[in-house]
Amino acid sequence: MSDVLKVRVTEVTQETPDAKSFAVEPVDHPEMFGYRAGQFLTFRIPTDWPEGAARSYSLCSSPTRDEPMRVAVKRTLGGYASNWFCDTVRVGDELEVLRPAGAFTPRNFDGDFLLLGAGSGITPMLSILKAVLDQSDRHVTLIYANRDERSVIFAQQLKNEADKHGERLTVVHWLEVLQGVPTDATWRSLLAPYADRQAFICGPAPFMNLCEKVLPEVGMPSDHIHLERFTSLTNDPFAESSVEIDTSGPMSKVEVTLDGETRTVDWPRSNNLLDVLRDAGMDAPYSCREGACSACACFVLEGEVELAHNEVLDKDDLADGLTLACQATPLTDFVKVSYDE
């Protein structure tokens, strides 16, 4: 099966003056579009750049509801992909994508949630918020920062959710024109009551840095803090890649569970896990191939691996067994991994 999938745009909604949402449906292989709340789609962006162009956008829809997959795109100054989406994509257009991926998703509903979003960082938050409300009895507090009221993406949806789930959902809007830019002191005061929750954070870098700094200061354990950082891809994940599997050197074996199927294959120690699995015909997910996006994340259940490069998993993720298939090589003779945990 081809790595590249297609979706058709079924609805375009102007959410704010500089942001639109795009509902999409599979054109082919609908079975490849199962996803978890908080995951993203990677789109091919038309360009004549020799290195190609691709961007990842979080899904704001939830798999717990009978609703189409939807992403939101906020126009950024000089943003090649965001301006292409907002200026040219129309209903009926077919777009090339990779299968949904990403590790920014709740692993369980064992506690209450604190969602911290700014700007277009609301997109995975809305997906996670709906899943928590639909699949558990847990409480959710969303703190959503924007420049002003006109900048609030999904304002009506958030109001509807709060009206429907008022006893379990609290939505707090922080508007810079009224309250100023958040500071360490204001953020400590605001976040302190939620130190025992699971926190999910997405937004511009200064906002995320502030949250990442303040939450431990108010007593939140580091393994409760989950971040989603998007960076522009420097390679083209849609390009054909030729990988030579080196069977002449030391070998390990890997047992892998993916999409409910379990297989055991040889793993040459000089090749990364992603290349080995795909060479064996398994449709392992990926996006950047650079250790920068978590699309290829999976769990090591037995054995040990090492990562050549890692920009997204912190020490707690690694302690939980998460690894990046595109960067992982084996340290033990046998490794057991799962994408289905």
N, C-alpha and C positions, 0 to 999 in steps of 0.2 A: 504494500500500500504506500502511496506517495506520502511524504512527510507533510506536504503543503495541502491544506484544506481550503475550502471556499465557503464564505457566508454571503447571504444576500441581505441588503439593508431593507428593512420593512417599515421603519418609521424614523423620522428625524425631528427632534424637539428642541426648540430654542429655550434653554433652561435659564440663562442670564444673557445680558448683552454680549458677553464674550465666551459663552460656553454652550455647547450643544450635546445632547445625548443621542445615541444611535442604537436602535433595536435591530438585531440581526438574527437570521435563522440559517441553519446549515443548508448548503446546496447539495452536499454529498456527505456520506459517512456520518450520519447523525450520531451513531454510537460513539464517535470519538469526541463528542462535545460534553460529556459528563464533567461536572466541575464542583468544587467546594466553595463555600462562601469565602470571599476575600481573594480569590484567584484572579488571574488576568489573561487576556488574549494578546498575542503578538501579531501585529499587522505588517504586511509588506507595503511600503510607501513608494509609489511610482517615482522614479528619478533616473537621470542619466549619469549619476555619480558612479564611477567605476567600482566603488566599494559597496554600492547598493544602499538602501535605507530601510530600517525597520524600527517600530516603536511598540512598546507594551502599554496597554491601557487596562486598568482594573475593571472588572465587571461590577456594576452596581445592582444588578439583578440578583436574585437568590434562587438556588436550586430547590429550596423548600416551598416555592410558590409556582403556580401555573402562570408563568410570565416569560416573555422572550428574553434571551440574553441581551444585555444592554451595557454599553460603555458610555462614559462621558468624556468629552475632550474640551479642555479650556484653552483658548487661544493665548499663546505667549508671544511676546515681542521677538521677532526674528525666528520663531519656532517653525521650522520647515514642515514637520509632520502635522502639528496642531493647526496651522493655517491651511494646509492642504485639506484636512478633514473638514474644517469649518467652512471653507470656501467652495469645495467642489463635490463632496460626497452627497449623493441624493438617493431617495427611495428607488429601489430597483437595482442599484449598483451592486456588483459582485466584487468582494474583496478577498484577498488571499491571507490566510492566517495559519498559525500553528495551533495545536490543540491547547485548551486551557491548562494553565500551570501556575505554580507558585506555592510557597510555604507559609504565607501570611494568612493563616486560617485557624480558627479554634480547634484544638485537638480534643477538647471535651467541654462539658458545661458544668464543671464541678464548683464553680464560683460565680460571683457577679462580675460584670464587665464595665470597664471604663474605656470609652472610645474617644480618641483625641484626633481631630481632623482640622485641616486648614485648606482653604481653596478647593482645588480639585481632589485633594486628599480625602474628600467625603465619599468618593466612589466605592472603595472597598468597605468603608464604614457602614454604608447603607446596606450592602450585601450581608455583612456580619450581623448587623443590628436585626435585620429581618429573620435571619436564621436562628439567632438566640431566642427571639420572641416566639418563633414558630415551634422550636424543638425543645424548649425547656421552660422552667418556671423562674428563671433567673432574672435579676434586675440589670438594667443597662442605663448608664449615664453617658450621653454624647455631649462633648464640649467641642463646639465647631466655631473656628475663628475665621473671620473674613474682614475685608476692608470696610464694607458698608452693607446695608441691607440689600442693595441691588446685586451684590456679589454672591449672595447665598444660593448655591446650587441646590436643587431639590427642596426648596423651602416648603412648598405645599405638601410634598410627600412626607417630609419630616413632621409637619403639623398633623397630618392625617394619622401617622403612626402614634404620635403622642396622644392624640385624642382617643384612639382605639385602645392603647395600652398604657393609659395614664398611671396606673398603680405600679407598673414595672419599668416604664421608660421615662427618663428625664432628659430633655434636650435643652442645653444651655448655649445660647449664641453669644459670642464675643466679637463685638464690632469695633474695629480700631478707631473709627471716627468718633465713637462715643466713649470708649474705655481706654484708648491708647494702645500702644504696642505692649503685649504682655512682658512683664519683667520677672526676674527670679522671685521677688517678694510676692507679687500678685499671684503668680502661678503656684508658689508653695501654699499660699492660703487657700487657693481654689482647689488644689488637688489633694491636700492633706486628708480630707475625709474618705478618700477612695484608696488609701494605701494598701488595703487588703485585697484589692481586685486584680483581675487580669487586664492589662492595658494594651491596647492596640493603637499605633500611632502612624499617621501618614500625612504628609504635607511638605511645604518647602523646607529646605535644609535648616534655616535658622529656627523655625518652629519646632522641628524634630529635635534639634540639638538642645533647645530649651527644655523640652519635655524629658529627654533622656538624662539631662543633668538634674532636674528638680525631683523627679519621681524617687530616685534612691534617697535623696535628702529628706523626703517626708516618710521614709520607711518602707517603700515598696521593694520587695525582693527582686533581684535582677532577673530571675527566671520568670517573672510575671510581666516583663516589659518586652513587647514585640513591635518591631519596626519594619516598615515597608519603604525602601529607598529605590527610586527608579533613576537609572542613568542612561544616557543615550548610548546605544550599542555602537561599537566601533567596527564590528564585522557584520556580515550579512548572514543571518541564520537561515535564510531561504536559499542561499547559494548551494550548489552541489558541492559536497565535500568528499574528497577521496582520502581514505585513511588506510594505511597499511598496518595490518595486524601482525605483530612480530611473534611468530611461534617458535623462534630459534632459541629464545632465552628462557629464564626461569618462569614457571607457570604456577598459577593458583587456580582454584575453582570457586565459582560464585553461584549460590542458589538465590534466585531472584523471583519475587512475587510482584506481578504487574497486571493490573486489570483482572484480578482473580485467577490468573494463570501462574503456575510455579514451574520454573525450569532451572536446570543446572548446566552451566557452560564453562569451558576453559577460559581463564583470565590471564593472558600474558602480563607479567608485572610491569612491562614498559608501556602498556597502553592504558588509557583511562577507562573507567567503567562504562561511560556512555558509548564510546566507540565500540567496545566489545559487545555490548548488548545489541546495538543497532546492526553490527556486522552479523550477529546471530539471528537477525530477523525480528527482533523484539522492538516494539514501537515505543521506546523509552522517550519521555518528554524532554525537551530542551528549548532554549531560546538563544541566549547570548554566547554560550560555549566559552565564556571568559571568567566564570566564577563570580559574576557580578549581579545575578538576577534571581537566583533560587528556583528557576523553572525546573531544573533537573534534580531538585532535592529528593532524597529518599532516606530511609532509616537503616542503619547498620545494626542488625540484631545479633550477629555473631561475628567474631574475627575483628581485625583491625585494618584501617586504611589510612593513608595520608593524603593531604590535599596540596596540590602544587600551587594553588592560588585561591583565596577566599576573601571576598569583600562583604558578604551578607550574613554569614552565620557567626553568632557570637559564642562565647565559651559555654553558655548554658545550652544553646542549640547543639553544640558538639557533644556536650556531656549527655544530652538526651539521645544521642545516636544519629542525629541528622548529619548528612554529608552531601556533597555536590558531585553528582556522577560525572560531570564533565571534567572534574579536576582530581578525582579519586583514583589512586593506584593501591594495590593490596600490599599489606605488610605480613599477612599470615597465609598459610597454605589454603585455608578455607574461609570464605566470607559469606554471610547470609544477609541479604538486604530485602527490603520491601518498600514498594511505592504505595501500598494500600493501607498503611497504618492510620 
